[in-house]
Amino acid sequence: MLPPLTLSLQFAVTADVAAHRAALPRQKVARWIRHALAVPGEITVRIVDQQEGQVLNRDYRQKDYATNVLTFDYTRAPVACADLVLCAPVVVREAHEQHKTLQAHYAHLIVHGTLHAQGWDHETNAADAQKMEAREIEILSALGFENPY
């Protein structure tokens, strides 16, 4: 049985918002997150524009560019509470460069962010990166998506 989830799905992006809403039906987003959760979750997914993505990455990671997904994890147990912030223009660009559908790339990044919210990390060492990638591949395969790598 999948863990319970309280989901807030927010669209702060204004450019081409219809395409992002179409790629992110609430039921699918909830399903992707629940498959990546090991504990109950309270997750906010916020789709932002380039400016908000860059400001958040600069202010919280000291990297002055917009990245694809930022995870702000507040608690990991007994409930995973986190905000996942996805920068729409970056996601669109990467999906195009990687020859993926927008929905497939969003699914990957949401699973990736949900794992981060539970303490998974790919930046500490190569072994952790391999474990996290393997878990992402496993989850995405169960959801019907191809290997994102």
Number of C-alpha atoms within 10 A of each C-alpha: 5 13 14 15 19 12 17 13 17 13 16 14 20 12 12 10 16 12 13 20 15 11 18 19 12 14 9 14 19 20 16 22 25 21 17 24 21 19 17 18 25 16 23 18 23 19 25 24 19 17 13 17 24 20 16 18 20 15 10 12 11 11 13 14 15 23 20 22 24 24 19 18 18 13 15 17 12 10 19 22 21 22 20 23 25 28 24 30 20 18 21 20 13 16 17 13 9 12 10 15 14 20 22 19 22 24 23 21 22 24 25 27 27 30 21 21 26 22 13 17 19 16 9 9 9 10 12 14 15 13 14 18 18 14 17 21 20 15 20 22 13 12 14 9 16 14 15 16 9
